Amino acid sequence: MLKQLKRSLSLISGLVLCIYSIWLMNQGQRHFAIPLFLMIGGALILYTLLFSSIQRWKQNSRFRTWFWNCLWGGFFCWIISVAAFFAYIQMSINSNIPTQPATAILVLGSGIDQGQPSPILKNRLDTAAKYAERYPNILMIMTGGRNLWERQSEAEVMQNYIHRTYPRLKNPISLEDQSRSTQQNLQYSQVILKQQNIGQHEPIAIVTSDFHSPRARAIARHQGYQHVISLSASTPQNIRYNSWLREYFALISGWLLNEYSLFQ
């Protein structure tokens, strides 16, 4: 009975992951989390189809049984760590726009498609605009370089979106159009801040997605930003968990690359 339940759950989970991955690709999503979903889903489906053969294979050797149990144990530990990370992100989400004024607003890029902001980036820009409407004299910095297949930099596309969608917004806008990562977004923006006589000790609003805020804030503090105001934009429901899984791996890689400190 237990084995049959395990087999059924594996098949259902595998099918859901594969269908979700294919749907994301049809939506134009191109991230490494999608192949990971496909790989896990395919492995679960294959496990279901070969269930009887695998049972016979592992029962012929204690080492095989131990090895197989270790694989499942490692997989479940990883699932638990992902679930814990998702819970942490959920608890960290703050949809309220802070009332505290900043001396500058940094909007972190998040991809463009055929000259238009991605859904995630649109939400970031909308959040930044709502905050900037309260403080019309605050400098806004759009961050993001140009991909090989795009004519404009991400920063230019972001500026065009603000001008087109919020024509009444009169805040001065500067472009940081060389960066290719969060770490570079924040690092290269320091040059613009210095040119505007804005010190890193002053309050700086960093606008990014809800799932991305904790890492962006940690990187900023690691680089010397002393007073960070986090503005969290919501993540579209249909790509939320895909984005969160990407952030799970980005958090690990950022720590390994010393982009931030866990104990800072």
Secondary structure as UniProt FT lines:
FT   HELIX           2..26
FT   TURN            27..28
FT   HELIX           33..49
FT   HELIX           51..59
FT   HELIX           62..92
FT   STRAND          104..107
FT   STRAND          112..113
FT   TURN            114..115
FT   STRAND          116..117
FT   HELIX           119..134
FT   TURN            136..137
FT   STRAND          139..143
FT   TURN            148..149
FT   HELIX           154..165
FT   TURN            167..168
FT   STRAND          173..176
FT   HELIX           182..195
FT   TURN            196..197
FT   TURN            200..201
FT   STRAND          203..209
FT   TURN            210..212
FT   HELIX           213..222
FT   TURN            223..224
FT   STRAND          227..233
FT   HELIX           237..239
FT   HELIX           240..256
FT   TURN            257..258
FT   TURN            262..263
//
